[in-house]
Amino acid sequence: TKQRKGTTHMIYPNPSTGAATPVLQLYTDQSGAYGVEVTDMTGRLIRHFNFNAVPGINREPLLHMPTVAGVYHYRVLINGQVLVGKFLIGHH
């Protein structure tokens, strides 16, 4: 779990076998519009979406993710801040 100014974030399950949908869990003490970007190891954008977070725990499934094994990076964009992390999708 990563933390920055009242916000913690993680992806679970991590690592994933690809059989379960990865979920971004975000805990924040402020509401607001968040942007999420997921890229592969080459920096290619895999998924981008926005959601509105409320104070407390927010969970957003990373739908339509590839099932290709590899390391993926994610960025959460909020109020001019960028939170980063990575997760692993392994073989089934």
Backbone torsions as a table, in degrees:
resi	resn	phi	psi	omega
1	THR	NA	132.4	-179.9
2	LYS	-106.9	145.8	-176.7
3	GLN	-131.3	143.9	176.3
4	ARG	-159.2	116.8	173.7
5	LYS	46.2	59.7	175.5
6	GLY	79.8	9.0	179.8
7	THR	-128.7	129.7	172.8
8	THR	-119.0	150.4	-178.5
9	HIS	-148.5	150.9	177.6
10	MET	-162.8	160.6	172.8
11	ILE	-114.1	135.0	175.3
12	TYR	-138.2	153.5	-9.8
13	PRO	-68.8	148.4	179.8
14	ASN	-145.5	107.7	7.2
15	PRO	-77.6	160.5	178.7
16	SER	-114.5	149.9	175.8
17	THR	-85.5	-4.9	-176.4
18	GLY	91.5	-12.5	179.4
19	ALA	-78.8	-29.7	179.8
20	ALA	-103.6	146.9	177.6
21	THR	-74.2	123.0	176.2
22	PRO	-62.8	145.4	-178.5
23	VAL	-125.3	131.1	171.9
24	LEU	-86.2	121.7	174.5
25	GLN	-108.8	126.9	-176.4
26	LEU	-129.3	124.4	172.8
27	TYR	-108.4	128.8	-179.7
28	THR	-140.6	155.6	177.1
29	ASP	-101.0	8.4	179.5
30	GLN	-139.4	147.6	176.0
31	SER	-87.2	160.3	177.8
32	GLY	162.4	173.5	177.6
33	ALA	-87.1	129.0	-179.5
34	TYR	-115.9	144.8	172.4
35	GLY	-113.7	143.1	179.5
36	VAL	-128.6	132.3	174.8
37	GLU	-124.1	134.7	175.6
38	VAL	-119.6	129.2	179.3
39	THR	-126.0	157.7	173.8
40	ASP	-88.3	-174.7	-175.9
41	MET	-64.7	-21.4	179.8
42	THR	-87.0	-5.2	-178.0
43	GLY	91.9	1.6	179.3
44	ARG	-69.6	130.3	179.7
45	LEU	-69.3	122.1	-179.5
46	ILE	-97.5	-40.7	-175.5
47	ARG	-153.9	142.1	174.8
48	HIS	-140.4	133.2	175.5
49	PHE	-154.8	163.2	177.5
50	ASN	-119.3	151.2	173.0
51	PHE	-152.7	158.4	177.7
52	ASN	-98.8	121.6	-180.0
53	ALA	-97.1	151.7	174.8
54	VAL	-118.3	158.4	177.2
55	PRO	-56.8	135.5	-177.5
56	GLY	113.1	-155.4	-177.0
57	ILE	-89.1	129.8	176.2
58	ASN	-121.9	135.4	178.3
59	ARG	-125.3	127.9	179.3
60	GLU	-128.5	115.0	177.3
61	PRO	-67.8	141.7	177.4
62	LEU	-91.4	78.2	-177.4
63	LEU	-71.3	156.9	175.9
64	HIS	62.1	33.8	175.9
65	MET	-84.3	148.2	176.1
66	PRO	-68.0	155.4	176.9
67	THR	-101.0	14.8	177.6
68	VAL	-72.3	129.8	179.5
69	ALA	-62.8	140.5	177.6
70	GLY	161.1	178.6	177.3
71	VAL	-98.1	133.0	179.7
72	TYR	-121.3	145.5	178.1
73	HIS	-109.9	148.7	175.3
74	TYR	-133.3	151.2	176.4
75	ARG	-129.4	133.7	174.4
76	VAL	-111.5	123.5	-175.8
77	LEU	-108.4	122.6	179.3
78	ILE	-148.4	129.8	173.9
79	ASN	44.0	44.6	178.9
80	GLY	80.0	-2.3	177.2
81	GLN	-98.3	151.4	175.7
82	VAL	-124.1	120.0	175.6
83	LEU	-104.2	134.9	-175.7
84	VAL	-125.7	155.8	176.3
85	GLY	-166.5	-179.8	177.8
86	LYS	-145.2	160.1	177.1
87	PHE	-147.8	162.2	-173.4
88	LEU	-118.8	131.8	169.1
89	ILE	-110.7	118.4	-178.7
90	GLY	-96.3	-174.8	177.4
91	HIS	-75.2	152.4	177.8
92	HIS	-64.4	NA	NA
